Amino acid sequence: MSRKYKLTGKCPQCGCSAVSHLSKEEIEKRFSGVNNVTLTCGECMKQYLADIRESCPEYADECKIR
């Protein structure tokens, strides 16, 4: 079983928080190994950019994303 990382974000428009639990493979597939991830708010449906180092520091540390 693959380790799951906690990916968090906060919508800049409405302030709602989101939490996803994704494996390394799911993160790389969904976000193509980039430093900024595009998240969609579940409430207002606004898309926003989040820094992977802030959204998921454990993943960034293990994958040596600076």
PDB file of N, CA, C and O in Angstrom:
ATOM      1  N   MET A   1       0.841  -1.185   0.000  1.00  0.00           N
ATOM      2  CA  MET A   1       0.000   0.000   0.000  1.00  0.00           C
ATOM      3  C   MET A   1       0.883   1.245   0.000  1.00  0.00           C
ATOM      4  O   MET A   1       1.846   1.335   0.762  1.00  0.00           O
ATOM      5  N   SER A   2       0.557   2.170  -0.832  1.00  0.00           N
ATOM      6  CA  SER A   2       1.344   3.385  -0.993  1.00  0.00           C
ATOM      7  C   SER A   2       1.014   4.392   0.107  1.00  0.00           C
ATOM      8  O   SER A   2      -0.129   4.504   0.550  1.00  0.00           O
ATOM      9  N   ARG A   3       2.031   5.112   0.531  1.00  0.00           N
ATOM     10  CA  ARG A   3       1.844   6.131   1.564  1.00  0.00           C
ATOM     11  C   ARG A   3       0.981   7.263   1.023  1.00  0.00           C
ATOM     12  O   ARG A   3       1.126   7.654  -0.135  1.00  0.00           O
ATOM     13  N   LYS A   4       0.089   7.791   1.850  1.00  0.00           N
ATOM     14  CA  LYS A   4      -0.772   8.915   1.471  1.00  0.00           C
ATOM     15  C   LYS A   4      -0.238  10.189   2.120  1.00  0.00           C
ATOM     16  O   LYS A   4       0.142  10.194   3.291  1.00  0.00           O
ATOM     17  N   TYR A   5      -0.216  11.259   1.345  1.00  0.00           N
ATOM     18  CA  TYR A   5       0.203  12.574   1.827  1.00  0.00           C
ATOM     19  C   TYR A   5      -1.026  13.454   1.995  1.00  0.00           C
ATOM     20  O   TYR A   5      -1.988  13.347   1.234  1.00  0.00           O
ATOM     21  N   LYS A   6      -0.987  14.315   2.985  1.00  0.00           N
ATOM     22  CA  LYS A   6      -2.090  15.235   3.259  1.00  0.00           C
ATOM     23  C   LYS A   6      -1.845  16.536   2.486  1.00  0.00           C
ATOM     24  O   LYS A   6      -0.891  17.259   2.771  1.00  0.00           O
ATOM     25  N   LEU A   7      -2.701  16.827   1.518  1.00  0.00           N
ATOM     26  CA  LEU A   7      -2.606  18.025   0.694  1.00  0.00           C
ATOM     27  C   LEU A   7      -3.713  18.974   1.136  1.00  0.00           C
ATOM     28  O   LEU A   7      -4.891  18.629   1.045  1.00  0.00           O
ATOM     29  N   THR A   8      -3.355  20.162   1.613  1.00  0.00           N
ATOM     30  CA  THR A   8      -4.346  21.111   2.118  1.00  0.00           C
ATOM     31  C   THR A   8      -4.312  22.399   1.302  1.00  0.00           C
ATOM     32  O   THR A   8      -3.301  22.745   0.692  1.00  0.00           O
ATOM     33  N   GLY A   9      -5.431  23.090   1.309  1.00  0.00           N
ATOM     34  CA  GLY A   9      -5.515  24.368   0.623  1.00  0.00           C
ATOM     35  C   GLY A   9      -6.613  25.211   1.232  1.00  0.00           C
ATOM     36  O   GLY A   9      -7.525  24.690   1.875  1.00  0.00           O
ATOM     37  N   LYS A  10      -6.524  26.526   1.026  1.00  0.00           N
ATOM     38  CA  LYS A  10      -7.545  27.451   1.520  1.00  0.00           C
ATOM     39  C   LYS A  10      -7.901  28.396   0.386  1.00  0.00           C
ATOM     40  O   LYS A  10      -7.032  29.078  -0.157  1.00  0.00           O
ATOM     41  N   CYS A  11      -9.167  28.437   0.032  1.00  0.00           N
ATOM     42  CA  CYS A  11      -9.644  29.260  -1.079  1.00  0.00           C
ATOM     43  C   CYS A  11      -9.459  30.737  -0.761  1.00  0.00           C
ATOM     44  O   CYS A  11      -9.887  31.196   0.298  1.00  0.00           O
ATOM     45  N   PRO A  12      -8.824  31.493  -1.664  1.00  0.00           N
ATOM     46  CA  PRO A  12      -8.619  32.918  -1.411  1.00  0.00           C
ATOM     47  C   PRO A  12      -9.908  33.735  -1.567  1.00  0.00           C
ATOM     48  O   PRO A  12      -9.987  34.864  -1.084  1.00  0.00           O
ATOM     49  N   GLN A  13     -10.919  33.165  -2.243  1.00  0.00           N
ATOM     50  CA  GLN A  13     -12.157  33.913  -2.456  1.00  0.00           C
ATOM     51  C   GLN A  13     -13.133  33.764  -1.296  1.00  0.00           C
ATOM     52  O   GLN A  13     -13.641  34.763  -0.789  1.00  0.00           O
ATOM     53  N   CYS A  14     -13.403  32.525  -0.864  1.00  0.00           N
ATOM     54  CA  CYS A  14     -14.409  32.329   0.178  1.00  0.00           C
ATOM     55  C   CYS A  14     -13.835  31.837   1.503  1.00  0.00           C
ATOM     56  O   CYS A  14     -14.537  31.831   2.514  1.00  0.00           O
ATOM     57  N   GLY A  15     -12.552  31.421   1.511  1.00  0.00           N
ATOM     58  CA  GLY A  15     -11.897  31.015   2.746  1.00  0.00           C
ATOM     59  C   GLY A  15     -12.113  29.571   3.147  1.00  0.00           C
ATOM     60  O   GLY A  15     -11.638  29.155   4.204  1.00  0.00           O
ATOM     61  N   CYS A  16     -12.819  28.792   2.336  1.00  0.00           N
ATOM     62  CA  CYS A  16     -13.051  27.379   2.669  1.00  0.00           C
ATOM     63  C   CYS A  16     -11.742  26.596   2.577  1.00  0.00           C
ATOM     64  O   CYS A  16     -10.887  26.874   1.736  1.00  0.00           O
ATOM     65  N   SER A  17     -11.612  25.626   3.453  1.00  0.00           N
ATOM     66  CA  SER A  17     -10.431  24.773   3.462  1.00  0.00           C
ATOM     67  C   SER A  17     -10.745  23.449   2.782  1.00  0.00           C
ATOM     68  O   SER A  17     -11.885  22.983   2.787  1.00  0.00           O
ATOM     69  N   ALA A  18      -9.716  22.856   2.200  1.00  0.00           N
ATOM     70  CA  ALA A  18      -9.859  21.549   1.561  1.00  0.00           C
ATOM     71  C   ALA A  18      -8.698  20.671   1.992  1.00  0.00           C
ATOM     72  O   ALA A  18      -7.579  21.149   2.178  1.00  0.00           O
ATOM     73  N   VAL A  19      -8.973  19.380   2.149  1.00  0.00           N
ATOM     74  CA  VAL A  19      -7.949  18.405   2.499  1.00  0.00           C
ATOM     75  C   VAL A  19      -8.128  17.199   1.587  1.00  0.00           C
ATOM     76  O   VAL A  19      -9.231  16.671   1.450  1.00  0.00           O
ATOM     77  N   SER A  20      -7.042  16.772   0.968  1.00  0.00           N
ATOM     78  CA  SER A  20      -7.042  15.556   0.161  1.00  0.00           C
ATOM     79  C   SER A  20      -5.923  14.665   0.658  1.00  0.00           C
ATOM     80  O   SER A  20      -4.901  15.155   1.138  1.00  0.00           O
ATOM     81  N   HIS A  21      -6.108  13.371   0.548  1.00  0.00           N
ATOM     82  CA  HIS A  21      -5.073  12.409   0.909  1.00  0.00           C
ATOM     83  C   HIS A  21      -4.696  11.665  -0.356  1.00  0.00           C
ATOM     84  O   HIS A  21      -5.472  10.852  -0.859  1.00  0.00           O
ATOM     85  N   LEU A  22      -3.499  11.942  -0.875  1.00  0.00           N
ATOM     86  CA  LEU A  22      -3.054  11.391  -2.146  1.00  0.00           C
ATOM     87  C   LEU A  22      -1.706  10.698  -1.998  1.00  0.00           C
ATOM     88  O   LEU A  22      -0.886  11.086  -1.167  1.00  0.00           O
ATOM     89  N   SER A  23      -1.487   9.672  -2.808  1.00  0.00           N
ATOM     90  CA  SER A  23      -0.181   9.007  -2.841  1.00  0.00           C
ATOM     91  C   SER A  23       0.775   9.835  -3.689  1.00  0.00           C
ATOM     92  O   SER A  23       0.357  10.750  -4.397  1.00  0.00           O
ATOM     93  N   LYS A  24       2.050   9.510  -3.613  1.00  0.00           N
ATOM     94  CA  LYS A  24       3.066  10.203  -4.415  1.00  0.00           C
ATOM     95  C   LYS A  24       2.722  10.085  -5.899  1.00  0.00           C
ATOM     96  O   LYS A  24       2.848  11.051  -6.651  1.00  0.00           O
ATOM     97  N   GLU A  25       2.293   8.911  -6.309  1.00  0.00           N
ATOM     98  CA  GLU A  25       1.945   8.688  -7.708  1.00  0.00           C
ATOM     99  C   GLU A  25       0.743   9.530  -8.127  1.00  0.00           C
ATOM    100  O   GLU A  25       0.722  10.077  -9.230  1.00  0.00           O
ATOM    101  N   GLU A  26      -0.260   9.636  -7.250  1.00  0.00           N
ATOM    102  CA  GLU A  26      -1.444  10.443  -7.560  1.00  0.00           C
ATOM    103  C   GLU A  26      -1.085  11.923  -7.657  1.00  0.00           C
ATOM    104  O   GLU A  26      -1.584  12.624  -8.537  1.00  0.00           O
ATOM    105  N   ILE A  27      -0.221  12.403  -6.758  1.00  0.00           N
ATOM    106  CA  ILE A  27       0.206  13.807  -6.801  1.00  0.00           C
ATOM    107  C   ILE A  27       0.951  14.081  -8.103  1.00  0.00           C
ATOM    108  O   ILE A  27       0.685  15.078  -8.773  1.00  0.00           O
ATOM    109  N   GLU A  28       1.881  13.202  -8.462  1.00  0.00           N
ATOM    110  CA  GLU A  28       2.664  13.416  -9.677  1.00  0.00           C
ATOM    111  C   GLU A  28       1.802  13.311 -10.930  1.00  0.00           C
ATOM    112  O   GLU A  28       2.025  14.052 -11.887  1.00  0.00           O
ATOM    113  N   LYS A  29       0.838  12.423 -10.946  1.00  0.00           N
ATOM    114  CA  LYS A  29      -0.055  12.294 -12.094  1.00  0.00           C
ATOM    115  C   LYS A  29      -0.956  13.518 -12.229  1.00  0.00           C
ATOM    116  O   LYS A  29      -1.137  14.050 -13.324  1.00  0.00           O
ATOM    117  N   ARG A  30      -1.517  13.955 -11.105  1.00  0.00           N
ATOM    118  CA  ARG A  30      -2.469  15.072 -11.132  1.00  0.00           C
ATOM    119  C   ARG A  30      -1.784  16.417 -11.351  1.00  0.00           C
ATOM    120  O   ARG A  30      -2.326  17.287 -12.032  1.00  0.00           O
ATOM    121  N   PHE A  31      -0.589  16.592 -10.772  1.00  0.00           N
ATOM    122  CA  PHE A  31       0.057  17.904 -10.812  1.00  0.00           C
ATOM    123  C   PHE A  31       1.346  17.924 -11.616  1.00  0.00           C
ATOM    124  O   PHE A  31       2.038  18.942 -11.628  1.00  0.00           O
ATOM    125  N   SER A  32       1.685  16.849 -12.278  1.00  0.00           N
ATOM    126  CA  SER A  32       2.837  16.754 -13.184  1.00  0.00           C
ATOM    127  C   SER A  32       4.156  17.168 -12.551  1.00  0.00           C
ATOM    128  O   SER A  32       5.023  17.688 -13.253  1.00  0.00           O
ATOM    129  N   GLY A  33       4.339  16.957 -11.249  1.00  0.00           N
ATOM    130  CA  GLY A  33       5.599  17.237 -10.583  1.00  0.00           C
ATOM    131  C   GLY A  33       5.968  18.712 -10.500  1.00  0.00           C
ATOM    132  O   GLY A  33       7.143  19.036 -10.325  1.00  0.00           O
ATOM    133  N   VAL A  34       4.997  19.613 -10.621  1.00  0.00           N
ATOM    134  CA  VAL A  34       5.277  21.045 -10.575  1.00  0.00           C
ATOM    135  C   VAL A  34       5.267  21.554  -9.136  1.00  0.00           C
ATOM    136  O   VAL A  34       4.751  20.885  -8.240  1.00  0.00           O
ATOM    137  N   ASN A  35       5.833  22.728  -8.919  1.00  0.00           N
ATOM    138  CA  ASN A  35       5.886  23.302  -7.574  1.00  0.00           C
ATOM    139  C   ASN A  35       4.587  23.996  -7.180  1.00  0.00           C
ATOM    140  O   ASN A  35       4.284  24.103  -5.992  1.00  0.00           O
ATOM    141  N   ASN A  36       3.809  24.472  -8.165  1.00  0.00           N
ATOM    142  CA  ASN A  36       2.518  25.090  -7.889  1.00  0.00           C
ATOM    143  C   ASN A  36       1.421  24.155  -8.351  1.00  0.00           C
ATOM    144  O   ASN A  36       1.474  23.627  -9.462  1.00  0.00           O
ATOM    145  N   VAL A  37       0.421  23.945  -7.497  1.00  0.00           N
ATOM    146  CA  VAL A  37      -0.684  23.062  -7.836  1.00  0.00           C
ATOM    147  C   VAL A  37      -1.955  23.883  -8.000  1.00  0.00           C
ATOM    148  O   VAL A  37      -2.161  24.870  -7.293  1.00  0.00           O
ATOM    149  N   THR A  38      -2.800  23.473  -8.929  1.00  0.00           N
ATOM    150  CA  THR A  38      -4.078  24.132  -9.141  1.00  0.00           C
ATOM    151  C   THR A  38      -5.135  23.353  -8.381  1.00  0.00           C
ATOM    152  O   THR A  38      -5.353  22.167  -8.631  1.00  0.00           O
ATOM    153  N   LEU A  39      -5.788  24.033  -7.449  1.00  0.00           N
ATOM    154  CA  LEU A  39      -6.837  23.422  -6.641  1.00  0.00           C
ATOM    155  C   LEU A  39      -8.166  24.075  -6.980  1.00  0.00           C
ATOM    156  O   LEU A  39      -8.199  25.224  -7.419  1.00  0.00           O
ATOM    157  N   THR A  40      -9.262  23.352  -6.781  1.00  0.00           N
ATOM    158  CA  THR A  40     -10.601  23.884  -7.015  1.00  0.00           C
ATOM    159  C   THR A  40     -11.368  23.843  -5.702  1.00  0.00           C
ATOM    160  O   THR A  40     -11.437  22.805  -5.044  1.00  0.00           O
ATOM    161  N   CYS A  41     -11.945  24.981  -5.327  1.00  0.00           N
ATOM    162  CA  CYS A  41     -12.726  25.077  -4.100  1.00  0.00           C
ATOM    163  C   CYS A  41     -14.020  24.284  -4.267  1.00  0.00           C
ATOM    164  O   CYS A  41     -14.706  24.413  -5.281  1.00  0.00           O
ATOM    165  N   GLY A  42     -14.345  23.476  -3.287  1.00  0.00           N
ATOM    166  CA  GLY A  42     -15.567  22.689  -3.317  1.00  0.00           C
ATOM    167  C   GLY A  42     -16.826  23.506  -3.085  1.00  0.00           C
ATOM    168  O   GLY A  42     -17.921  23.049  -3.415  1.00  0.00           O
ATOM    169  N   GLU A  43     -16.699  24.697  -2.529  1.00  0.00           N
ATOM    170  CA  GLU A  43     -17.854  25.551  -2.252  1.00  0.00           C
ATOM    171  C   GLU A  43     -18.163  26.508  -3.399  1.00  0.00           C
ATOM    172  O   GLU A  43     -19.252  26.458  -3.971  1.00  0.00           O
ATOM    173  N   CYS A  44     -17.212  27.380  -3.740  1.00  0.00           N
ATOM    174  CA  CYS A  44     -17.472  28.406  -4.760  1.00  0.00           C
ATOM    175  C   CYS A  44     -16.954  28.005  -6.149  1.00  0.00           C
ATOM    176  O   CYS A  44     -17.187  28.712  -7.130  1.00  0.00           O
ATOM    177  N   MET A  45     -16.248  26.861  -6.224  1.00  0.00           N
ATOM    178  CA  MET A  45     -15.733  26.296  -7.474  1.00  0.00           C
ATOM    179  C   MET A  45     -14.649  27.143  -8.137  1.00  0.00           C
ATOM    180  O   MET A  45     -14.318  26.917  -9.301  1.00  0.00           O
ATOM    181  N   LYS A  46     -14.095  28.111  -7.416  1.00  0.00           N
ATOM    182  CA  LYS A  46     -12.997  28.923  -7.943  1.00  0.00           C
ATOM    183  C   LYS A  46     -11.725  28.088  -7.956  1.00  0.00           C
ATOM    184  O   LYS A  46     -11.437  27.371  -6.997  1.00  0.00           O
ATOM    185  N   GLN A  47     -10.963  28.182  -9.046  1.00  0.00           N
ATOM    186  CA  GLN A  47      -9.661  27.535  -9.111  1.00  0.00           C
ATOM    187  C   GLN A  47      -8.604  28.520  -8.632  1.00  0.00           C
ATOM    188  O   GLN A  47      -8.681  29.717  -8.909  1.00  0.00           O
ATOM    189  N   TYR A  48      -7.620  28.002  -7.910  1.00  0.00           N
ATOM    190  CA  TYR A  48      -6.549  28.847  -7.403  1.00  0.00           C
ATOM    191  C   TYR A  48      -5.260  28.053  -7.344  1.00  0.00           C
ATOM    192  O   TYR A  48      -5.270  26.824  -7.266  1.00  0.00           O
ATOM    193  N   LEU A  49      -4.144  28.777  -7.381  1.00  0.00           N
ATOM    194  CA  LEU A  49      -2.826  28.154  -7.294  1.00  0.00           C
ATOM    195  C   LEU A  49      -2.377  28.092  -5.846  1.00  0.00           C
ATOM    196  O   LEU A  49      -2.605  29.018  -5.068  1.00  0.00           O
ATOM    197  N   ALA A  50      -1.736  26.988  -5.498  1.00  0.00           N
ATOM    198  CA  ALA A  50      -1.160  26.826  -4.164  1.00  0.00           C
ATOM    199  C   ALA A  50       0.250  26.274  -4.330  1.00  0.00           C
ATOM    200  O   ALA A  50       0.507  25.468  -5.225  1.00  0.00           O
ATOM    201  N   ASP A  51       1.141  26.703  -3.483  1.00  0.00           N
ATOM    202  CA  ASP A  51       2.519  26.228  -3.497  1.00  0.00           C
ATOM    203  C   ASP A  51       2.565  24.842  -2.860  1.00  0.00           C
ATOM    204  O   ASP A  51       2.084  24.668  -1.740  1.00  0.00           O
ATOM    205  N   ILE A  52       3.128  23.865  -3.542  1.00  0.00           N
ATOM    206  CA  ILE A  52       3.179  22.490  -3.036  1.00  0.00           C
ATOM    207  C   ILE A  52       3.939  22.415  -1.711  1.00  0.00           C
ATOM    208  O   ILE A  52       3.643  21.559  -0.877  1.00  0.00           O
ATOM    209  N   ARG A  53       4.916  23.305  -1.508  1.00  0.00           N
ATOM    210  CA  ARG A  53       5.681  23.294  -0.256  1.00  0.00           C
ATOM    211  C   ARG A  53       4.814  23.686   0.929  1.00  0.00           C
ATOM    212  O   ARG A  53       5.050  23.223   2.045  1.00  0.00           O
ATOM    213  N   GLU A  54       3.807  24.537   0.701  1.00  0.00           N
ATOM    214  CA  GLU A  54       2.895  24.935   1.773  1.00  0.00           C
ATOM    215  C   GLU A  54       1.708  23.980   1.886  1.00  0.00           C
ATOM    216  O   GLU A  54       1.219  23.716   2.984  1.00  0.00           O
ATOM    217  N   SER A  55       1.248  23.465   0.744  1.00  0.00           N
ATOM    218  CA  SER A  55       0.082  22.587   0.724  1.00  0.00           C
ATOM    219  C   SER A  55       0.394  21.192   1.237  1.00  0.00           C
ATOM    220  O   SER A  55      -0.452  20.542   1.850  1.00  0.00           O
ATOM    221  N   CYS A  56       1.609  20.737   0.983  1.00  0.00           N
ATOM    222  CA  CYS A  56       1.984  19.382   1.398  1.00  0.00           C
ATOM    223  C   CYS A  56       3.476  19.340   1.712  1.00  0.00           C
ATOM    224  O   CYS A  56       4.261  18.825   0.916  1.00  0.00           O
ATOM    225  N   PRO A  57       3.873  19.879   2.870  1.00  0.00           N
ATOM    226  CA  PRO A  57       5.306  19.952   3.197  1.00  0.00           C
ATOM    227  C   PRO A  57       5.997  18.597   3.283  1.00  0.00           C
ATOM    228  O   PRO A  57       7.180  18.499   2.956  1.00  0.00           O
ATOM    229  N   GLU A  58       5.289  17.541   3.717  1.00  0.00           N
ATOM    230  CA  GLU A  58       5.910  16.208   3.799  1.00  0.00           C
ATOM    231  C   GLU A  58       6.318  15.709   2.413  1.00  0.00           C
ATOM    232  O   GLU A  58       7.415  15.181   2.237  1.00  0.00           O
ATOM    233  N   TYR A  59       5.437  15.880   1.440  1.00  0.00           N
ATOM    234  CA  TYR A  59       5.738  15.462   0.068  1.00  0.00           C
ATOM    235  C   TYR A  59       6.912  16.283  -0.475  1.00  0.00           C
ATOM    236  O   TYR A  59       7.830  15.731  -1.081  1.00  0.00           O
ATOM    237  N   ALA A  60       6.879  17.587  -0.260  1.00  0.00           N
ATOM    238  CA  ALA A  60       7.950  18.459  -0.753  1.00  0.00           C
ATOM    239  C   ALA A  60       9.293  18.085  -0.148  1.00  0.00           C
ATOM    240  O   ALA A  60      10.306  18.072  -0.847  1.00  0.00           O
ATOM    241  N   ASP A  61       9.311  17.781   1.144  1.00  0.00           N
ATOM    242  CA  ASP A  61      10.566  17.381   1.808  1.00  0.00           C
ATOM    243  C   ASP A  61      11.088  16.072   1.260  1.00  0.00           C
ATOM    244  O   ASP A  61      12.269  15.965   0.932  1.00  0.00           O
ATOM    245  N   GLU A  62      10.220  15.067   1.154  1.00  0.00           N
ATOM    246  CA  GLU A  62      10.658  13.748   0.675  1.00  0.00           C
ATOM    247  C   GLU A  62      11.105  13.778  -0.777  1.00  0.00           C
ATOM    248  O   GLU A  62      12.019  13.049  -1.162  1.00  0.00           O
ATOM    249  N   CYS A  63      10.470  14.613  -1.581  1.00  0.00           N
ATOM    250  CA  CYS A  63      10.824  14.704  -3.005  1.00  0.00           C
ATOM    251  C   CYS A  63      11.839  15.806  -3.267  1.00  0.00           C
ATOM    252  O   CYS A  63      12.182  16.094  -4.414  1.00  0.00           O
ATOM    253  N   LYS A  64      12.317  16.418  -2.184  1.00  0.00           N
ATOM    254  CA  LYS A  64      13.346  17.460  -2.248  1.00  0.00           C
ATOM    255  C   LYS A  64      12.963  18.623  -3.157  1.00  0.00           C
ATOM    256  O   LYS A  64      13.776  19.102  -3.947  1.00  0.00           O
ATOM    257  N   ILE A  65      11.691  19.077  -3.031  1.00  0.00           N
ATOM    258  CA  ILE A  65      11.210  20.248  -3.761  1.00  0.00           C
ATOM    259  C   ILE A  65      11.531  21.475  -2.929  1.00  0.00           C
ATOM    260  O   ILE A  65      11.085  21.588  -1.787  1.00  0.00           O
ATOM    261  N   ARG A  66      12.283  22.373  -3.481  1.00  0.00           N
ATOM    262  CA  ARG A  66      12.701  23.592  -2.750  1.00  0.00           C
ATOM    263  C   ARG A  66      12.101  24.817  -3.335  1.00  0.00           C
ATOM    264  O   ARG A  66      12.347  25.920  -2.845  1.00  0.00           O
TER     265      ARG A  66
END
